[in-house]
Amino acid sequence: MRASDAPQATGIEVVATQPTKADRATLAMFESTERKTLPGAAYIVKVRLKTLPEPTSRGFALYVGDLRIPKYWTYRQGIWFKVFDPQFFVEHKGEPIRFSLNDTEFVKTRLKLTVPKMAKTKGGRTAARLPAQEDVLK
Amino acid sequence: MGALANPGLPGSLSFDTVIYASAGSNYGGVPALSQYTIYDTPDPAYVTPRINISVFANLGIGAPWPFPNTSVPLNGHVCIPRGRGPFPLAVFAHGNHDPLSNSTPGYLYLCSLLASQGIVAATIDVNFLNGGNFGENDARGIVHLEHVKQFRTWNSTATHPLHGKIDLNRILIVGHSRGGEGVGHASFFNPLPAIKPDIFSPTVPLDGSAGLGPYRFALKCIAAIAPTDRQYTPITGPTVVPDSYFLIHGSRDGDVSTFEGYNTFNRAHAVDLANPTVSDGKLKALLWVLGANHNQFNSTWPIFDPSPATTMPRADQEQVAKVALGALAQALLLDRVEYMDVLRDHATAVAWMPAGATFVSQYQDPERVYLQHEQEAVAPPQISLPVQGTAAADAVTATRVLKDLVNSFAPITTITLRLEWNAPGARLLLQVSPVTLPAERYKVLALRVGQSTEPKNAPNRDQDFTIEVSSGSRTASFPGSSVHRLIYPDVVFGAGKIVMQTLRLPIASLVERGVDPNDIRSVEFLFDRRSSGTLYVGDVQVSN
């Protein structure tokens, strides 16, 4: 695997979604272990790719600016990761999306992190009219 | 080798192979998952619970898994020796591969071997984490630990066939590829009561209160086969494996062509600069297999790497794995300490290996005192405290470098000594104060040395030099080549990798030549056997 094999990103989209049952448990863990109150939404960051990553041992880490995104997953059109704390978007808005095989050399894309439309919340909880994740990741 | 039996050959015990699995997956209802239907009908005594890994991982879309990440199964194959036991436990995990192809049975050839030798050996299903995902290797480690936990549960369940049959003080976990990285994380997670996996995740208890853990297993060793490194990085920094660590990797690995497990190896049991004589009591060893590739360590994975013509035949590569991991298991799980010699020096195993196979090996014993560990700073070479003395170069350029020896292209934090000479007779003299070097308490003088593809080394020719050890007026000289070959790198993927060989010079052989180990005054690298060269030195130590 070489730098030239890096994923070719064609678009980025951030969508506030309804938390899944597992997400609700995760949000509860945030509240209990880190005393952090978060909006009741799960923000899905989708990076569209020309082709999906191959299931090989090695892989490209995804960066937003200088921040290495810890993990990403695949959907039919690319890769995605999930964020619970919207502060992430405040801190990294407009930063470039990059890939790296080794954390020392980077492959640029034309993409920058966008900001989700913040869901209207009531009492710290997101309205249930947000889309379901399974629909967003179709 | 004496009476030592080949650890790569089956032992005398009969064993049974059992499939264990979580109930209700119904893979048979999903045509794409036909390779997994074997887990639809587990042995009735071996039905397992499911686990929730949702804080650690999502499932890929590469396969239509019939379960969510909140309810992944514990599926596997276990080879159980017949007899009362208790038997040690070894658990293997595969790495990333096409999720529609079941990677789990690919280590049954190793499980069968170990079971015949008296070890309960399992290979586990982590296929639901396979695909185009990235960063999920912490989840692989958690799944691995949960399987070990399941064996502990069975061992303590009075009505279970495995009751009392497993020796929980003797556990080996083995992972291949991303699973090889995963076992390092498992070792790191094993003692923890909780973990915050990453910046986007909350702290997860690992004490059983939320379903995962507790672990705290007596892991005798972590074995990584061609592992990746740092795809998952804990918030506290790259994983430092706290248990004994064994690494095996092939020079023709076209997938993990970066040999990045070497960086895991370097971080494990490194010198503590504040307490350089203090050991954590753990060993580490590696075996670099010339010609081996990535996929052939798993018997079901097709060759992905270089063409078959340029790699070791599959049968040979499996034989190497059986001998290496068999010896590891004999030594550390079955307490047959004579097999430690295979870890210390691959030459011990040469008769058991495929004819003509070439290896490089490293070994660091828990008991050691460094003359030089090189880690003080990128500065002129020195003798490392608490040993006192001086390092003097004569006609050899001796520089400490932060060199990426194996072309992993990752950040490098380990310093290596580079030696280059242009004419015979150059030397590096390490003079030491004898009272500060307790060589008489140790069995060997050990040094790690390797050559590069730089122009001072003749291509495809072994490098060589003379090691001279002096006490008072007596000097013992040994060609490095009399201890081991210093082979020219296998140049396959870009520049060849500098994989240092541990040269273990018995203290007894110094004594035979009149050198008093209570009074060692110098160790000299004399470059009199090649007209020029470039060598890298990892460390010099007295050791066991």
Chai-1 contact restraints between the chains, C-beta under 6 A:
chainA,res_idxA,chainB,res_idxB,connection_type,confidence,min_distance_angstrom,max_distance_angstrom,comment,restraint_id
A,A22,B,S54,contact,1.0,0.0,6.0,A-B,restraint_1
A,A22,B,T70,contact,1.0,0.0,6.0,A-B,restraint_2
A,T26,B,V55,contact,1.0,0.0,6.0,A-B,restraint_3
A,T26,B,P202,contact,1.0,0.0,6.0,A-B,restraint_4
A,M29,B,P202,contact,1.0,0.0,6.0,A-B,restraint_5
A,F30,B,P202,contact,1.0,0.0,6.0,A-B,restraint_6
A,T33,B,P202,contact,1.0,0.0,6.0,A-B,restraint_7
A,T33,B,T203,contact,1.0,0.0,6.0,A-B,restraint_8
A,L52,B,G132,contact,1.0,0.0,6.0,A-B,restraint_9
A,P53,B,G132,contact,1.0,0.0,6.0,A-B,restraint_10
A,P55,B,N96,contact,1.0,0.0,6.0,A-B,restraint_11
A,P55,B,H97,contact,1.0,0.0,6.0,A-B,restraint_12
A,P55,B,D98,contact,1.0,0.0,6.0,A-B,restraint_13
A,P55,B,N130,contact,1.0,0.0,6.0,A-B,restraint_14
A,P55,B,G131,contact,1.0,0.0,6.0,A-B,restraint_15
A,T56,B,D255,contact,1.0,0.0,6.0,A-B,restraint_16
A,S57,B,G95,contact,1.0,0.0,6.0,A-B,restraint_17
A,S57,B,N96,contact,1.0,0.0,6.0,A-B,restraint_18
A,S57,B,S177,contact,1.0,0.0,6.0,A-B,restraint_19
A,S57,B,R178,contact,1.0,0.0,6.0,A-B,restraint_20
A,S57,B,T228,contact,1.0,0.0,6.0,A-B,restraint_21
A,S57,B,D255,contact,1.0,0.0,6.0,A-B,restraint_22
A,S57,B,V256,contact,1.0,0.0,6.0,A-B,restraint_23
A,G59,B,F134,contact,1.0,0.0,6.0,A-B,restraint_24
A,P70,B,G135,contact,1.0,0.0,6.0,A-B,restraint_25
A,P70,B,D198,contact,1.0,0.0,6.0,A-B,restraint_26
A,K71,B,G135,contact,1.0,0.0,6.0,A-B,restraint_27
A,K71,B,E136,contact,1.0,0.0,6.0,A-B,restraint_28
A,Y72,B,F134,contact,1.0,0.0,6.0,A-B,restraint_29
A,W73,B,N58,contact,1.0,0.0,6.0,A-B,restraint_30
A,W73,B,N133,contact,1.0,0.0,6.0,A-B,restraint_31
A,T74,B,G60,contact,1.0,0.0,6.0,A-B,restraint_32
A,T74,B,I61,contact,1.0,0.0,6.0,A-B,restraint_33
A,T74,B,G131,contact,1.0,0.0,6.0,A-B,restraint_34
A,T74,B,G132,contact,1.0,0.0,6.0,A-B,restraint_35
A,Y75,B,I61,contact,1.0,0.0,6.0,A-B,restraint_36
A,V83,B,F200,contact,1.0,0.0,6.0,A-B,restraint_37
A,N102,B,F409,contact,1.0,0.0,6.0,A-B,restraint_38
A,N102,B,A410,contact,1.0,0.0,6.0,A-B,restraint_39
